[in-house]
Amino acid sequence: MIAAAEQAIFERARLSRDARFDGRFFVGVRTTGIYCRPVCPANAPKRENIEFYPSAAAASEAGLRPCLRCRPETAPGTPAWLGTSTTVRRGLRLIESGALDNDGVDVLAERLGVTSRHLRRLFQKHLGASPLSVANTQRLHFAKRLIDQTDLPLREVAFAAGYQSVRRFNDEFRKTYQRSPRELRARRRSRQIDGNALTVRLRYREPFDWDQALGFFVFRATPGVESVGQNEYTRSIRHAGSDGLIRVRHDEPGSLSVSIHGVPTSAIFPIVQRARSMFDVDAPVAEIEACLERDPELAGRLPDARGVRVPGVWNGFELAVRAILGQQVSVAAATTMAGRVAERYGDAVQFDGHADITRHFPEPERLARARFNDMGLIGSRIQSIRDLARAVVKGDLSLNEDADPVETRQELLKIRGIGDWTAQYIAMRALKDPDAFPASDLGLLRAFDESLGRRIKPAELENLSEAWRPWRAYAALLLWRTSTGG
């Protein structure tokens, strides 16, 4: 249930069509039976005729259907659960990866280490809907985006969105939109075409510092695996044995375009969701900045870094290896070393028009027994990478986004050669823990040299960072982005 004070905020946002709240809540209109985004261009209905919902799934569960004009499926992701419930965050990521396609809520709850009753209660509290409703709405919305934005045959749209049968797909659409998928495609506004690739648009919550995001990747792109060009990021991907390629561009205000080559239809949804996470498009920017600007030091830096994001990763194991390679060396040296590892141990790939993408990053099974001879790596670093890979292969360590950040950090620290900095950095980028904070990072310690006139110590920085919870990862990116000493 949405508190009265928050409803007053939502009402002002609705009347002003405040884009900062797009995707943060949805407006249900009793008189029409539809639900809209707060930025819907239609005439605003009277207050007594509407109800606010914390998620599209909650509005759908209430029996409302999506507005065909403002298209709720194109809104940025709902951030209500960020920083509040690790279990809900992990649950949503498991749902995004298809956890409820074949198994029920009981199995999902078991994977999360809670009872199904408690999981339903958490979802109701944070999203206003059950896990099944969230999964169904997510599947429906993704299919609607594919109908609007691509020429993918409708049968393949159904399978890409996770529907097990075309008949159910058609029934769901008629029930929800009062039109068939074919009728919806006939009235679409536009489509995205990128050669033989499938291209989907990702709306983001503004502001979005695209230059910062791309700049972060440009110095860290693993040669042969990733490439950063003018206004775009490209990398090799693998799904169910298929070699593919993904390209992300910022080619129009308000959204990123994700072009996907060479993977089966069933892989489209998880790939798009991973791209959302990698570029942090759903970050609740207004909430983050409201928290950080309460600190005078950070408030002075925010004007130069509005819309800062925490860059994610395509593969958690890949990032962890890179973090180990980056210990006590420069970013450039770590990038060179990561390229050597990929060149020697990664499988070769070839894509027309992308001569700079030649490798997949090696799998844990390959690096668990790799020798790394004549690569310029010291013995302790080699052993750390092997131990990391073996822990992943054995199942003792998960580096997927649905993993529990606290438990994962504890497992990482058991590996010799991995300290708090590495564990926190992995949690920040691979696990997308918004509160992870590598307090011993030299760049962060140097960030206060000018304002304080001295170098602070990790314990002091840790104490300072308490005021930045639960968004300390974003504080770290802000400090890295604006520091002259980092």
SULBEL-V316608 format. One record per backbone hydrogen bond with DSSP energy under -0.5 kcal/mol. NH is the residue of the N-H (numbers start at 1). CO is the residue of the C=O. E is the energy in kcal/mol with one decimal. If there is no record, write none. Layout:
NH,CO,E ; NH,CO,E
//
This chain:
7,3,-2.3 ; 8,4,-1.9 ; 9,5,-1.4 ; 10,6,-2.6 ; 11,7,-2.4 ; 12,8,-1.8 ; 13,9,-2.3 ; 14,10,-2.7 ; 15,11,-2.3 ; 16,12,-1.8 ; 17,13,-0.7 ; 17,14,-0.7 ; 18,13,-2.2 ; 19,17,-0.6 ; 21,18,-1.8 ; 22,19,-1.4 ; 23,25,-0.6 ; 24,21,-1.9 ; 25,21,-1.0 ; 26,53,-2.6 ; 27,36,-2.7 ; 28,26,-0.6 ; 28,51,-3.5 ; 29,34,-3.1 ; 30,28,-0.7 ; 30,49,-2.6 ; 31,49,-0.6 ; 32,29,-0.6 ; 33,29,-2.2 ; 34,29,-0.8 ; 35,65,-2.2 ; 36,27,-2.6 ; 38,25,-0.6 ; 40,37,-1.8 ; 49,46,-1.8 ; 50,47,-1.6 ; 51,28,-2.0 ; 53,26,-2.5 ; 59,55,-1.6 ; 60,56,-2.5 ; 61,57,-2.6 ; 62,58,-1.1 ; 63,60,-1.9 ; 64,59,-2.0 ; 65,33,-2.1 ; 67,35,-1.8 ; 71,67,-1.0 ; 74,71,-2.4 ; 75,72,-1.6 ; 82,79,-1.8 ; 84,81,-1.7 ; 85,81,-1.6 ; 89,85,-2.2 ; 90,86,-2.8 ; 91,87,-2.6 ; 92,88,-2.7 ; 93,89,-1.7 ; 94,90,-2.1 ; 95,91,-2.4 ; 96,92,-2.4 ; 97,93,-1.2 ; 98,95,-1.8 ; 99,94,-2.3 ; 101,98,-1.5 ; 102,98,-0.6 ; 103,99,-0.7 ; 108,104,-1.7 ; 109,105,-2.9 ; 110,106,-2.0 ; 111,107,-2.0 ; 112,108,-1.3 ; 113,109,-0.7 ; 113,110,-0.8 ; 114,109,-2.3 ; 119,115,-2.3 ; 120,116,-2.4 ; 121,117,-2.1 ; 122,118,-2.4 ; 123,119,-2.4 ; 124,120,-2.4 ; 125,121,-2.2 ; 126,122,-2.5 ; 127,123,-2.9 ; 128,123,-0.9 ; 128,124,-0.8 ; 129,123,-0.9 ; 134,130,-2.3 ; 135,131,-2.4 ; 136,132,-2.7 ; 137,133,-2.6 ; 138,134,-2.4 ; 139,135,-2.4 ; 140,136,-2.4 ; 141,137,-2.8 ; 142,138,-2.1 ; 143,139,-2.1 ; 144,140,-2.2 ; 145,141,-2.0 ; 146,142,-2.1 ; 147,143,-2.3 ; 148,144,-2.2 ; 149,145,-2.6 ; 150,146,-1.8 ; 156,153,-0.6 ; 157,153,-2.1 ; 158,154,-2.1 ; 159,155,-1.6 ; 160,156,-2.7 ; 161,157,-2.0 ; 162,159,-1.1 ; 163,158,-2.5 ; 169,165,-1.8 ; 170,166,-2.7 ; 171,167,-2.5 ; 172,168,-2.8 ; 173,169,-1.9 ; 174,170,-2.3 ; 175,171,-2.4 ; 176,172,-2.3 ; 177,173,-3.0 ; 178,173,-0.6 ; 178,174,-1.2 ; 179,173,-0.8 ; 184,180,-2.2 ; 185,181,-2.3 ; 186,182,-1.7 ; 187,183,-0.8 ; 187,184,-0.7 ; 188,185,-1.5 ; 192,149,-2.7 ; 193,191,-0.5 ; 194,197,-0.7 ; 197,194,-2.3 ; 198,260,-2.1 ; 199,197,-0.5 ; 200,258,-2.4 ; 202,256,-3.2 ; 203,201,-0.6 ; 204,254,-1.8 ; 205,281,-1.7 ; 206,204,-0.6 ; 209,307,-2.1 ; 210,208,-1.7 ; 213,209,-2.0 ; 214,210,-3.0 ; 215,211,-2.5 ; 216,212,-2.0 ; 217,213,-1.7 ; 218,214,-2.2 ; 219,215,-0.9 ; 220,217,-1.0 ; 221,217,-1.4 ; 224,356,-0.5 ; 225,222,-1.7 ; 226,222,-2.9 ; 227,234,-2.8 ; 229,227,-0.5 ; 229,232,-2.1 ; 231,229,-0.7 ; 232,229,-1.1 ; 233,248,-2.4 ; 234,227,-2.9 ; 235,246,-2.0 ; 236,225,-1.9 ; 237,244,-2.8 ; 239,242,-2.0 ; 242,239,-2.4 ; 244,237,-3.2 ; 244,242,-0.5 ; 245,261,-1.9 ; 246,235,-2.4 ; 247,259,-2.5 ; 248,233,-3.0 ; 249,257,-2.4 ; 250,231,-1.2 ; 251,249,-0.7 ; 252,255,-0.7 ; 255,252,-1.4 ; 256,202,-2.3 ; 257,249,-2.6 ; 258,200,-3.0 ; 259,247,-3.0 ; 259,257,-0.6 ; 260,198,-2.8 ; 261,245,-3.0 ; 267,264,-1.9 ; 268,265,-1.7 ; 269,160,-0.6 ; 271,267,-1.8 ; 272,268,-2.6 ; 273,269,-2.5 ; 274,270,-2.0 ; 275,271,-2.0 ; 276,272,-2.2 ; 277,273,-1.9 ; 278,274,-2.9 ; 279,275,-2.0 ; 280,277,-1.0 ; 281,276,-1.8 ; 283,280,-1.4 ; 285,283,-2.0 ; 288,284,-2.3 ; 289,285,-2.8 ; 290,286,-2.1 ; 291,287,-1.7 ; 292,288,-2.5 ; 293,289,-2.5 ; 294,291,-1.1 ; 295,292,-1.7 ; 296,294,-0.6 ; 299,295,-3.0 ; 300,296,-1.6 ; 301,298,-1.2 ; 302,298,-1.6 ; 303,299,-0.6 ; 304,301,-1.4 ; 305,302,-2.1 ; 308,305,-1.1 ; 311,309,-0.8 ; 312,278,-3.1 ; 313,429,-0.6 ; 319,315,-2.0 ; 320,316,-2.2 ; 321,317,-2.4 ; 322,318,-2.1 ; 323,319,-2.5 ; 324,320,-2.0 ; 325,321,-2.5 ; 326,322,-1.6 ; 327,324,-1.4 ; 329,326,-1.3 ; 334,330,-2.2 ; 335,331,-2.2 ; 336,332,-2.2 ; 337,333,-2.3 ; 338,334,-2.4 ; 339,335,-1.9 ; 340,336,-1.7 ; 341,337,-2.2 ; 342,338,-2.3 ; 343,339,-2.4 ; 344,340,-2.2 ; 345,341,-2.6 ; 346,342,-2.0 ; 349,358,-2.1 ; 354,351,-2.0 ; 357,354,-1.6 ; 358,224,-1.9 ; 358,356,-0.8 ; 359,224,-2.2 ; 360,347,-2.1 ; 366,363,-0.8 ; 367,363,-1.7 ; 368,364,-2.1 ; 369,366,-0.7 ; 370,367,-0.7 ; 375,372,-0.8 ; 382,378,-2.0 ; 383,379,-2.3 ; 384,380,-1.9 ; 385,381,-2.0 ; 386,382,-2.3 ; 387,383,-2.8 ; 388,384,-2.4 ; 389,385,-2.6 ; 390,386,-2.6 ; 391,387,-2.2 ; 392,388,-1.9 ; 393,389,-2.6 ; 394,390,-2.5 ; 395,391,-0.7 ; 395,392,-0.6 ; 396,391,-1.6 ; 397,391,-1.5 ; 403,400,-1.8 ; 408,404,-2.5 ; 409,405,-2.3 ; 410,406,-1.9 ; 411,407,-2.1 ; 412,408,-2.6 ; 413,409,-2.2 ; 414,410,-0.6 ; 414,411,-0.9 ; 415,412,-1.6 ; 416,414,-0.5 ; 418,415,-2.1 ; 419,417,-0.6 ; 423,419,-2.3 ; 424,420,-2.8 ; 425,421,-2.4 ; 426,422,-2.3 ; 427,423,-2.2 ; 428,424,-2.4 ; 429,425,-2.1 ; 430,426,-2.4 ; 431,426,-1.5 ; 433,427,-2.7 ; 434,432,-0.8 ; 436,433,-1.5 ; 439,437,-1.7 ; 441,438,-2.1 ; 445,441,-2.2 ; 446,442,-2.3 ; 447,443,-0.8 ; 448,445,-0.7 ; 449,446,-2.0 ; 452,448,-2.5 ; 453,449,-1.8 ; 454,448,-0.5 ; 456,445,-0.9 ; 456,454,-0.6 ; 461,457,-2.4 ; 462,458,-2.6 ; 463,459,-1.9 ; 464,460,-2.3 ; 465,461,-2.3 ; 466,462,-0.6 ; 466,463,-1.0 ; 467,464,-1.3 ; 468,465,-1.8 ; 469,466,-1.0 ; 471,468,-2.3 ; 473,434,-2.4 ; 474,434,-0.6 ; 475,471,-1.6 ; 476,472,-2.3 ; 477,473,-1.9 ; 478,474,-2.3 ; 479,475,-2.5 ; 480,476,-2.7 ; 481,477,-2.5 ; 482,478,-1.8 ; 483,479,-1.5
//
